[in-house]
Amino acid sequence: MDKAQLEALTGKSWTELKTVIELYLNDKDLITLPKAVIRLSNLHYLNISFNNITELPETIDNLKKLSVIMISNNNLQRLPKSMSKLTNLHYLDFEDNELKRLPKFIGKLNKLTYLDLSLNKLKTLPTSIGKLKNLEKLYLCCNELEELPEKIGKLKNLSILKLYGNNLKKLPNSIIELQELLNILK
């Protein structure tokens, strides 16, 4: 579906798409997420990568069944607080955006197994990241991180942690507690 076809979909057309569980709107020159997408209550997978989106709507929490969000290569500057209600999320890809901070609510997304925050402008991480007990892969490459929170040692299932391209001087002592860590690239 090209951009013209996407714009041609009326509200009624979107309503007829209620059964959609996967939606690929990547590389469509979108500036915002079409409002009608929020009505797709059965959506499990949303790919809106390679667009020009600067923010997600607060109503994103209507997509309660979402388990995957791919929004890499956009201009996303912040995450809406309502994302904290998307508790079925397993996979979040925010690579190559403009995020300067990660909200504390990230710790409420406790089903996450994959989190990519590479190529953003993060300087710190909230301590709540330590609540992501199921997290297996964490990509933090090419940010502006100077330190990691001690709580990172609580991520007992973490097997991949990629940190290169940051301003890290040292790693927290708790890193030694990550028994599953197979691959750490600093």
Residue pairs with C-beta under 8 A, 6 or more apart in sequence:
1 28
2 28
3 28
3 29
3 30
6 25
6 28
6 34
9 34
9 36
11 36
14 34
14 36
14 37
14 39
14 40
15 36
15 39
17 40
18 39
18 40
18 41
18 42
19 42
20 40
20 42
20 43
21 42
21 43
21 44
21 45
21 65
22 43
22 44
22 45
23 37
23 40
23 43
23 45
23 46
23 47
24 47
25 33
25 34
25 37
25 46
25 47
25 48
25 51
26 47
26 48
26 49
26 50
26 51
26 70
27 49
27 50
27 51
28 51
29 51
29 52
30 48
30 51
30 52
30 53
31 51
31 52
31 53
31 54
32 53
32 54
32 55
32 57
33 48
33 53
33 56
33 57
33 60
35 57
35 59
37 43
37 46
37 63
38 57
38 59
38 60
38 62
38 63
39 62
40 63
41 62
41 63
41 64
41 65
42 65
43 63
43 65
43 66
44 65
44 66
44 67
44 68
45 66
45 67
45 68
46 63
46 66
46 68
46 69
46 70
47 68
47 70
48 69
48 70
48 71
48 74
49 70
49 71
49 72
49 73
49 74
49 93
50 72
50 73
50 74
51 73
51 74
52 74
52 75
53 71
53 74
53 75
53 76
54 74
54 75
54 76
54 77
54 98
55 76
55 77
55 78
55 80
56 71
56 76
56 79
56 80
56 83
57 80
58 80
58 81
58 82
59 82
60 80
60 82
60 83
60 86
61 82
61 83
61 84
61 85
61 86
63 86
64 85
64 86
64 88
65 88
66 86
66 88
66 89
67 88
67 89
67 90
67 91
67 111
68 89
68 90
68 91
68 92
69 86
69 89
69 91
69 92
69 93
70 91
70 93
71 93
71 94
71 97
72 93
72 94
72 95
72 96
72 97
72 116
73 95
73 96
73 97
74 96
74 97
75 97
75 98
76 94
76 97
76 98
76 99
77 97
77 98
77 99
77 100
78 99
78 101
78 103
79 94
79 99
79 102
79 103
81 103
81 105
83 103
83 105
83 109
84 103
84 105
84 108
84 109
86 109
87 108
87 109
87 110
87 111
88 111
89 109
89 111
89 112
90 111
90 112
90 113
90 114
91 112
91 113
91 114
92 109
92 112
92 114
92 115
92 116
93 114
93 116
94 115
94 116
94 117
94 120
95 116
95 117
95 118
95 119
95 120
95 139
96 118
96 119
96 120
97 119
97 120
98 120
98 121
99 117
99 120
99 121
99 122
100 120
100 121
100 122
100 123
101 122
101 123
101 124
102 117
102 122
102 125
102 126
102 129
103 126
104 126
104 128
105 128
106 126
106 128
106 129
106 132
107 126
107 128
107 129
107 130
107 131
107 132
108 128
108 131
109 132
110 131
110 132
110 133
110 134
111 134
112 132
112 134
112 135
113 134
113 135
113 136
113 137
113 157
114 135
114 136
114 137
115 132
115 135
115 137
115 138
115 139
116 137
116 139
117 138
117 139
117 140
117 143
118 139
118 140
118 141
118 142
118 143
118 162
119 141
119 142
119 143
120 143
121 143
121 144
122 140
122 143
122 144
122 145
123 143
123 144
123 145
123 146
124 145
124 146
124 147
124 149
125 140
125 145
125 148
125 149
125 152
126 149
127 149
127 150
127 151
128 151
129 149
129 151
129 152
129 155
130 149
130 151
130 152
130 153
130 154
130 155
131 151
131 154
132 155
133 154
133 155
133 156
133 157
134 157
135 155
135 157
135 158
136 157
136 158
136 159
136 160
136 180
137 158
137 159
137 160
138 155
138 158
138 160
138 161
138 162
139 160
139 162
140 161
140 162
140 163
140 166
141 162
141 163
141 164
141 165
141 166
141 185
142 164
142 165
142 166
143 165
143 166
144 166
144 167
145 163
145 166
145 167
145 168
146 166
146 167
146 168
146 169
147 168
147 169
147 170
147 172
148 163
148 168
148 171
148 172
148 175
149 172
150 172
150 173
150 174
151 174
152 172
152 174
152 175
152 178
153 172
153 173
153 174
153 175
153 176
153 177
153 178
154 174
154 177
155 178
156 177
156 178
156 179
156 180
157 180
158 178
158 180
158 181
159 180
159 181
159 182
159 183
160 181
160 182
160 183
160 184
161 178
161 181
161 183
161 184
161 185
162 183
162 184
162 185
163 184
163 185
163 186
164 185
164 186
168 186
171 186
175 181
175 184
